[in-house]
């Protein structure tokens, strides 16, 4: 796995390099700003990019825009975004532009090495990884929605785990139920959120988006 890092904090950038190389992963470049990051993507054609949301010069959304541009230049590039805070706009935008090969983690998750590496590998393999703390904070700020109120507590639990990027088997394991039960809950969620098989969208992504955007 070839990785490019974009992180302006020198200590965190060095720490990520050491951690990943200790796991025998190939860090081909570690850059301090968006411009250097995009140059590294062009040069090295990495498999995965780890990108800080806020980078110089304005420390607002340079990382987001750089990640979008990197995926435009290299379609299919896996991107794992790191943020110090819950950035609501990007959390929803992340999924709105397609959930495959994308992840969103709070920086504190890097210290939980096993969870961080699991998210990295999940994204690299084509999946999605959304920090559970991000999901929890967005859910806590959710506005009332008549369709969401149709969901049972267990269906909300299933949808929360879907928002983390977990597949049906992983959701079943986390909730200690059968995979068949998870399938039934998801079918019920789709029905209650008025998402039909005829919709020209990924119903799983649409359901998660509907939940997250109500904040």
Secondary structure, DSSP 8 states (H G I E B T S, - for coil): -EEEEE-S-HHHHHHHHHHHHHTT-EEEEEESSHHHHHHHHHHH--SEEEEESS-TTTTSSHHHHHHHHHHHHSTT-EEEEEESS--HHHHHHHHHT--TTEEEEEGGGGGSHHHHHHHHHHHHTT-EEE-HHHHHHHHHT----TTGGGS-HHHHHHHHHHHTT--HHHHHHHHTS-HHHHHHHHHHHHHHTT--TTSSS-HHHHHHHHHHT--
